[in-house]
Amino acid sequence: MLHVIVNPAGAGGKTGRYWEKNIQPLLEGTEYQLHLSTEEGAAERICAELSSFIPEGETVRILILGGDGTINAAVNGIRDFEHTQLGLIPCGSGNDLARDLPFPEDRAELVRRILSGQTVRQVDVGECVWNDTGKSRFFVVSAGVGFDAAVCHYAQISVLKRFLNRFGLGKLVYILEAIRLIFSYKPSVSDLIPGAVSEADSAESGEKTGKQAGEKPVHYDRFIFAAGMNHRFEGGGFMMCPKAKDDDGELDYCIVHDLSVLDFFRFFPSATSGGHVRQKAKVAQLRRKSLRVCSDRPLWVHCDGETGEPSADVLFRISRNRLNLLV
């Protein structure tokens, strides 16, 4: 049995129309169950229900029609990663996960692969922990704190987003919000601790925190943002970490600081090709299993472009879970 999750209102209604016209006909003769994620949090709840009690020796196959946000909801709903397989038909506004996966351009071929269940790619799952509240969320593409998360937050609440989605121009709202924030964003004073784990986890597992392990915090008086990347791209095509791999057991980090307004307008165009990494005085690249960011004020945090509450103490790390992707 294949379980298909579709938000018919996604991307201004384009997802529902794409399902009916392009994908549903390809499933003719296939045993599947359609789940409509019409309410907020529905995709996460549906995946939780499907993966909570899997009979021994069986595997649950779930096909998602959507983008990075829908995948994020699905991954946070999965209760049994080992016996759950997730397929994706990319039809979101950003589709950063799809940029790094070996998806065939022919959607019929992609559906055939998913139905066969033979091409399974195991990928790392990242985890973001709000140390000040204990809350945590998984992510597959990227997570970030600071400017990039603020852009995600204000884009999500923008009245323009739904309107632009109707014309397939949803990404424009992110660009518009980024330009607006460039002129108003206030850098923070932050310490970054590579290799750190949360106090709760260190007590439970016996691991040492970054400071205890001898990792020296890196101090920034004008911290802009840090992006923890499981894949190379975020934000609809910005190659924040050109060397990131989704199966190496580590996260790549892009750390940005001390940007002037003019620097911002140089940074983002070059980031589409990864050229921003050459700005070593203001852009750092780091690879670690975890990174803790402690700031002088709460900053916006995002997981796969979906923002949660602000935090002054956030941890990005590799989860123990691995995701079985049908590609």
N, C-alpha and C positions, 0 to 999 in steps of 0.2 A: 504494500500500500504506500502510495506517495501522498504526502500532505502538502498542499499548495497554499501559501499565505499571500494574499493580495490586499492592498489598500486601494480600493477603487477611486478614492479621492486624491491619491498621491500625485504629486507634480501637477496640481491643478486639474486632476481628472484624467491626465494622460496615461497613468498607470493602469486604470481600469479599462480604458479603451484599447491599450496595447495588449492586455490580457485577452480580451474578447476577440480581437482581430488577428493577433499574431501567435499567441501561445496556446490558447485553449484548443484551436483546431489541431495542433500538433500532438495533443494528448488523447485524441480520439482512439478508443480501444484500450486505453490505459486505465487501470484501477487507481483512482485518486480521490481525495477528499478535499474540497475547497473550503478554506477558512478566510473570511473577510475581516480584515483588521480595521474596522471602521471607527473604533474608539481609541482614545489615547491609552497607550500601554497594552493594547490588545495583542500585538505581535509577541511581546514578552510573555504575556499570560498564556497564549496559545502554545508557545514552545515549552513553557514550564509544564503544562498539562500533558503534552505529547511525550516528554522525555523523563517524566517523574517515575513511572512504573513500567519499565521496558522488560518484557518477559525474557528469561534467560535464553541466550542463543539467538535473539532477534536484534534487528537494527531498525531504528526509526529514520526514515528519509524525509527531509523537509525541503521544499523548493520555495524560495523567496523571490517575489517580484518587487524590486525596490532599489534603494541606494544604500549608502553607507550607514545612514541612520536606522534603517530597517534591519540591516544586518546586526547593528549594535544591539538593538532591542532583542533580536532573536538569540544572540550569544548570551546576553544577560538572563535569558529565560531558560537556557539549557541546564538541566540538572544532571544528566549523564552524558558527558562529552565522549566517553569511549564508545558508546553504542548509538550515537546520533551522527547522521551525515547531513550536511547542509549544502544545498545548491543555490545558486544565485543567477537570476536573469537581470542584468543591470538596467535599470530605468529610472535612476535618481537624477538629481541635478549635478552632483559632484562625481560620483562613481570612481573614487580614488582607489578602492580595492580592485576594481576591474582593470585599472591601468597596469597593475603589476602581475596579474594572473594570465595564464596562457589560454584565454578564452578565444574560441574561433569567432570570426566575424559573422559567420552564418549562424543565426540563432537556432535554426532547425538542427544543426550539428551539435550545438551546445545542449539542447534539450535531449537529443539522442544519447549523448554522453551521460547526462544526469540520470536518465531512465535506466541506462545499463548498469550504473552504480559501480563501474569498474575503475574509473579514473578518480582516485581519492588522493588528495594532497593534505598532509598533516601540517598545520601551521601553528605558530606560537599565538598565545592569547595574552595580551597585556592586561594589567590591572592598575587602576588608579585608586589610591586610598586617601580620603580626607582625614588626616591624623587628628584634627581638632574635633571631629565628630565621630570618627570610627566608620563612617560610611565608605563603601567601595563600589566600583563599577568595572566591568571588563571592557576592553576595547580590542579591535582587530586591526584597524588601520593606524590610528595615532591618538594621542592624548596631549593636551597642552595646558599651560597655565600662563596667564598674562594677556598680552595684546591679541594673539591669535584666538584665544578663547573669548575675549571681549567682542571681537568681530562676529564670532559665531552666535553669541548671545543676542547682540543687537540685530543681527540679521534674522534670527528666529522670531523676534517680536515685531519686526518691521511690517507695517501695513502693506508695503510694496511687494513682499515676497509672494503672497498668494496671487496677486495680480500678474506679476512677471512670470510665474510658473505656468500660467495659462498659455503663454506664448513661447514656452521652452527657454525662458531667459532668467530662470531662478538664480543662476550664478551671479548675475549683475548686482543683486542686492548685497552680496558679500563684498564686491569691489567698491560699491558706493559707501557701505559702512566702514570699510577699511580706510578709504580716503577721508571720511569724516573724522575718524578716530586719530588719524595721523596728526591732525592739528590740535587735538584736545587730550590725547592720552598722556597720563602722568607716569613716568617710570617709577619703579619701586626700589627700595633698598632690600636686597635679598642675599641669602646664603644658599649655595647649592652644595649638597653633600653627596658625592658619587658613592654608589655601593651601599647606601643606607637602607635599613629596613625599619618598619614602624616599631615603636616601643612594645606594643602588644605582641607582635609577631616574634620579636627578638626574645621576649620572655617565654613565649610558648615553645619556640623551636630551639632556643639556645644559641641562635645566631647573634653576632655582635652588630651594634649599630655602626654607621659609618665612622663616627668619631672614635668609638671604642676600637674599631679595626685599624685605626691609623690613617684613614682617609681625611685629608685636610679639606675643610669647607672652602669653596671659592666665593669670595665676597664681591658683590656688584653694587655700586651706589646708584647706577642707572640701569636696572634690569628691565628688559622689554618683554621677553617671553622665552619659554623653553618648551620645545615640542619633543615628546617621546614617540619615536617612529618605529612601528613594526613593518611598515611598507615605506616606499620612497616618497610617495605623494600624499599631500593633504590639501584641504581648501579648494578642491576642484582643479588640481593640476600643478600645485607648487611642489617642486622636488626638493623638499626640505633636507632630506638625508639621502644623497645619491647612492650610498653603499649599503643602505638598509636591506636586510633579508628577513623574510618572515618565518624562517625555520632554523635560525642559528642559536636560539636560546638566549638572545640578548636584544636589548632595544638600542637603537641609535638615537642620539639626541642632538637637536639643533638649538643652540643657546645664543640668544641675540641680546645685545646690550649697547648702550651709549649711542643710539641712532639719533641723529638730528632729523628734522623734517625733510631736508634734502636727501639724507641717507636713506630714508624710507622709500623715496621714489626711485632710488637706485637699487635698493634691495629687492623689491618685489618683482620687477621685470626680469632680473637676473635669476631669481629663484625658480622661475618656470623651467629653466634648463639646468639648475644646480650650480649656476655660476656664482651665486652668493657666497659659497664656501671659500672663495678666494679672498673675501674681505675678512681676513683672519684677525684683524685688530678689533672687530666688532661682532664677529660670528664664530662660534666655537662648535666643533663636531666632537661628539663623545660616544663611546660604546660601552655600556654597562648593563648589568642585569637590573639595576635600579638607580633611581636618582630622587633625592628629596629636595624640595624647594621650600625654604622658610623665608617669609617676607614680612615687611613692616606693616602691611595691611592686607586684608583679604583680597585676593585676585580671582577673576573668573577662571573656571576650569572647564575643559571640554573633553569628552570621550567620543571619538569618531564624529566630531562636529556637533554633538549633542551636549549642551551645557548643563551643569549641575550648579549647586550653590557655590558662592565664592569661598576661598580658603586661604589662610595665611601659612598653612603647613600641609603640603601635599606630597604624596609619594607615588612615583611611577615605577612599576616593576613587572617582571615576567611572571605570569601565573603558572601554577603547576599544571593547568589544563592545556590540552592541545585540541584544536578544532579540526574535524574531518570535513574537508571541503570537497564537494563533487565538482570537478572542472573538466 
